[in-house]
Amino acid sequence: MSMPEYLYLTNPLREGLFEQPTPEEAAIMEEHFQYLKKATETGPVILAGTCLDDTFGIVVFHAEGEEVARAFMFNDPAVQKNVIMSELHPLRISLKGQ
């Protein structure tokens, strides 16, 4: 049996974050990217990305349960350091392309 999937939705805490990040925000967002890149390479992340209109991002990933999923989301450096806010949702992937 495969692990359940979850989605966390991310939103910038400051308007203009994506268009004009401060140097500190840019560094934290790079940590966020590296965190998700590593998790993609090691397995839990199925996909991650941000909308091209700079409104929100999503991370779809596997976790053993809600507690593990919540810990993964809250360990994201951009969430920890209050650059983005996030909300967790259980997800059922019904269709998946290549």
C-alpha positions, 0 to 999 in steps of 0.5 A: 500500500502506498503512502497517502498524499498531501498538499501544502499551499503557500502564500507570501506573508508580504505583498511584493515578496516574489517581485522584490524580495529583500536580501534576507527573504531571497536567501530564505526562499533559496533555502526553501527551494533547496529543502524541496529540491532535496525532498524531491530527489529523496522521494517524498515530494511529487511536485512543487511549484509556484504560480507564474502570477506570483499568487501562491505555490503548491507542494504535493508530497507523500507522508506516512500520516498527517503528523508527519506531513505537518512536520514536513511542512513546518520544517520548510525554512520559508515557513519556519522563518515566517516568509510564507504561510502554509496550509496543509490538505490531505489529497487523493491523486486520482489521475497522474500523467508522466 
